[in-house]
Amino acid sequence: MGMTQAETESSEYLLLESVSRLFSDHVTTALLAAVERGQWPSELWDAIAEMGLPRALLSEEAGGYGMSAVEVLGLLREAGRVGLPVPLAETMLAGWLLAGAGLPVPDGPLALVDGRYIDLRTDGSSWRLTGAARGVVWGRAAAAAAALVETADQAFVVLLKPSDWMLEPVIGLTGEPRDVLRFDTMLARDVVAHAAAGIGMTELRAAGAMTRSLMIAGALQRVTDMTVQYACERRQFGKPIGRFQAVQQNLAVLASQASAATAAADLGVDGFAHGFRLPAIAVAKSRSGEAAGIGTAIAHQVHGAIGFSYEHSLHFLTRRLWAWRDEYGGEPEWNLLLGRYLAAGGPDRLWTELTAL
């Protein structure tokens, strides 16, 4: 007998509370600094894996929670709030991609490979994979990778192991690895399968963009809290700077941008979970990216010089916001996709499409 709605909501609330507590307990400023020195946070990942979060987007049969995608993906907002320095979003999406293609989902952190610059073709009884993927989050720590590669008229998912690629280490703006994986390898037939129906490169980038929208929303809310607290504590001319009208105005704009990012992220998750509506995800990534740009500028302006120092914790979030704004496509890419979609529908569908978002 299934759970009642009240029982489901209670279960989801308890999961969110547990995840929030886990992240808060493990992701400290010291840990973020250690990651920037090249340390893989194994204890943090083990705790995340023990809770089952890497497989949370999968079905119960595949080790998931059996919860809706909306509730599961909402956990990524908590990841953004603490600047989670492990590839949880990528592992979730890699598992989703592999399971959709009927391929096994390995344990451990997984890399998500954008196959736009990768070539896959048959070579006798095997497959030959050549090319490179850039910006692979924590590629050096991946137990395996899932790649989506499009040929002339088909999309394939490829399950890769570390021996299938050559790694070029790269550190991104976040201070975390954004490695290059180079491929020139022969693959067995059973590690390549057709992607799930309706899933191609655009959809994969949209799924990644949706995760970044959620993480931006969480991080921007945390930045807002930090900035308001600082404005209440920092005194100038005998009173907290938060009492000055100009600062209050900036704080109001910052809070409104954080709220807009949250609303946009929710729209993107809903678009992902209900029919993979690309316009909704495009709006989410574009609007949350805009909010990140405006919000980080205000946060640093209010904090002043101290906010730019490495010793202050603000930069761990603002650098991630700047990086996440561009990952899986920035505002220009998604605004262009949205514009083309609306133009293709013609004037008669414009109002219907706008009100459907």
N, C-alpha and C positions, 0 to 999 in steps of 0.2 A: 504494500500500500504506500503511495507516494506521500510526501510531506505536504502539509497545508501551506497556504501562502504565508501565514504568520511564522510557521516553523522555518520556511525557506528564508524569509527576511532575517530571522534571528540568526540562522546559520551564516548568512552572508555578512551580517554585522560582526559576528564573532571572528570570522575569517579576516575581515578588514582590520579589526582591532589587533589580531595576532600578528598580521603582516606589518602593521604600523609599528608595533612594539619591537618586532624582530629587527626591522630596519633601523629604528632609533637606537636600539641597544648596540648594534654592530657598526653602523656607519658613523664613525666619529671623524673629527677633523684630523686626528692622528692617522687614521686609516686612509683617508683621502690623500694625505701627504705621502704616505708610504706607497700607495699605488702610483703616484707620480714619480717615485724613485724606482719604479719597475717591479714592484712586488705584486704578485697575484694574490688577492685576498681569499685564500683557500677556506678559512674558517667561515667567512661570510657566505661563500658559495655553498659550502656543505650544509649550513643552517637553512639556506633557501631550498636546497635540494631535498633536505629531510622533510620540509613542509610540503613538498610536492609542487612548488610553484612553477618550475620549468615545464611541467606537463599539464598545467592547469587549463590550457586552452584545448586540450584533447578530450576525446570522449572518455567515459568511465572505463570502458574496455581497454583503452590505451593508457590508462593511468591518470586520467584527468579527474576533475571534481564533479563532473556532471552538472556544472552550473552554466548559466547563460554566458555567452561571450561578453555581453555588456558588463556583467558583474566581475568576471575574471579580469578583463582588460582594465577595469577601473583600478585594479591594484597597481598598475603602472603609474598612476598619479602619485601614489605614495612613494614609488621608486624615484620619481622626479623630485619629490619634495626633499629627499635626503641626498640627491645627487648620486644615486646608486652606481657604484663603479664596477659593475659586472654586467655581462651581456644577457640579462634576463629577457628583455624584449626580443632580442635576436634568437635566443633559444626557443622561446615560445613560438615565434613565427616559423622558425626552421622546422620544429616539430609539426606544426600545423600544415606546412607545405609537404613534408614527407608523408604524413598520415593521409593527406588528401590524395596523394599519388599511390597509396598502397605500399609504401616502403617502410621498413622498420625505423623506429625513432631511437637512436642510441642514447645512453645515459651521458651525463656530463654537459659542460657548456658547449653549445653548438654555434657555429658561424653561419651567417646568412650571406650567401654569395649572389651578388647582382651579375647576371650572365650577359649583360649587354655587349661586353667585349670578349666573349668566350664563344668558341666554335665547337660544335659537337656534331660528329658525323660517324657513320658506320665504317668499320674497317674489318672486313671479313666477319668473323663471329664475335667481334668485340666492338667497343666504341672508342673513338679517339677524341680526347678533350684537349683543346689548346686555347691559349689566351691568358688574360689576367683580370683580376678583380681588385679594385682599390677601395680603401676606406673600410676594410673588414674589421669590425669591432672585436677586439681581443682575438684576432686570428691565431696568434701564437699560443693561446691557451685552449684552443678548441679541441675537443675530443673527436669531433667530426664536423662536416659542413654539409649544408643543403644548398644546391645551386639550381636556379631556374634559368634554362637556356631555351631561346626561341630559334627554331629553324624557319624555313620559308613559310610553312603553314601549320606548324605544330609547336607546342610548348612542352618541354621535358623537365622533369625534376631529377637531379643527380645527387646520390648520396656519396660523399667523399670522405676519405680518411686522411690524416695528416701526411702520410707518405705519398699522397697523390699531388701534392703541391710543393713548390719552393716558396719560402717565406722571405719577404723583405720587411724588416721591422720599421714601423713608422709610428711616431707619437703625434696624436692630434691635439687640437686646441684644449680639449678637456684634461690633457695630461695622461690620458689612457691610450692604449694601442689602437691605431686605425691602420692595420697592416695591409700590405700588398701580397696577394696570393697569385703566383704564376703557375700555369698548368701546361704540361706537355706530357700526357700520360695516356696509357691504354686502360680501359675499364671493362669489367665483366658486364654481360648483358643484364644481370639481375640487379644492378645498382642504378639503373636508368629506367624511368617509367613516365608515362604521360601524366602531365599535371591534371589536377582536378578540373572538371568542366568550368569554363569561364575564368580560369586563372591564367594570366599572362604577365608579361613584364610590367605593364601599367598597373595591374592589380596588385602585384607584389610591392611595387614602390608605394602604392596607395596604402597598403597595410603597414608598411614601415613608417610612412608619414603619419598615419593615425597614432601609432605608438609614440612618436615624437610629440605630437600634439598633446597627448595625455601627460607626458613627462614635463613638457613646458608648463602646462597648467599647474602641476604640483610644485615645480620649482619656483614659479612666479608667485604663487601664494606664499611660499616660505620666504622669499625675498621681500614681499610686502610686509609680512610680520616682523622680519628683522629690521626693516627700515622704519616702520612705525615705532618699534621699541627704541631704536637708536635716537629718533627724533624726540622722544619723550625723556630720554636720559641726558642727551648732549645739551649743555647749557651755553648760551651766548648772551652777552649783555644782561646777565642776571636772571635769565629765564630759559626754559627748554626751547630749543629751536622749533619744536612742533607747535608752539604758540604763535609763530609768525605766519601771517596770512599767506605769504608766497609759498612757504613750506607746506602749509595745510593744503593749498591748491594742488601742489605736486603730489602729495600723498593721496589726495582724492583721485587724481588721474591714474596713479599707480594702482590703486585698489580697483578702479574701473577696468583697467587693462587686465588685471588678474582675473576678474569676474568674466570678462569677455573671452579670455583664453579657456576658462573652465567650460563656459557654455559652448564654445566652438569645439572643444575636445569631446564633449558629450555628444554633439551632433555627429562628429566623425565616427565615434564608436557605434552609434545607432546606425549610421550608414554602412559600416562594416558588417554589423550583425544581422541586418535586415536587407538582404538582397544585394549587398556590395554596391551601394549607391556612390559612385565616384564623385558627383558634384558635392555631396555632403562632406566627403573626406577632403576634397580640394578646398572647400571653404574653411574647414577646420585647420588644415595646415597653414593656409595663407593667413588667417586671422590670428592664430596663436603665434605664428612667427612675427607678425607685426607687433603684437602685444609684447613679445619678448624684447624686441628692439626698443620700444618706447619705455618699457618697464625697467630694463637694466640701466638705461641712461638716467632715469630719475633716481633709482636706488644709489647709483654712484655719486650723483650730484648731491643728494642729501647726506650721504656718508662723508663726502669730502675726501681729503687726502688719505685718511685711514682706510677707506674702502678699497683703495688701489694697492695697499700694501699686501705682501704675501702673507703676513702674519694674521691678517684679518680673514675670517672665514667667508666673507661675501663672495670673493672671486671664485671659490669652488662651485658656486651655483651660477654666477653670471657667465663664466666661461662655458659652462655646459649649455646654458641658454643660447649663447651665440652659436655654438656648434650644432645643437639640435635644430636651430632655426634653418640651417642649410642642409642638414642630412635628410636624405630621401626627397630632395627637392625643396627649394626655397619658394618665396612668394611668387616670383615671376613665372616659374614653371606651372604652379597650380592655378594661378590666375589665368594663364594662357589656356590650360586645359578647360577650365570652367567657362571661359569666354567662347571657346570653340564649341563646347557642348551646347551652350545656350543659343549661339548663332545657328547651329545646325537644326535646332528645333523650330526656328522661325518665330515671328512675332506672335502668332496665335498661341504658342505654348509657353511664352516667356512668363506670364503671370502664374500659370500653373506650376512651373518649375521653381520659381522663386518662393512660392508659398509652401511648396513641398519640402524645402530644405529645413 
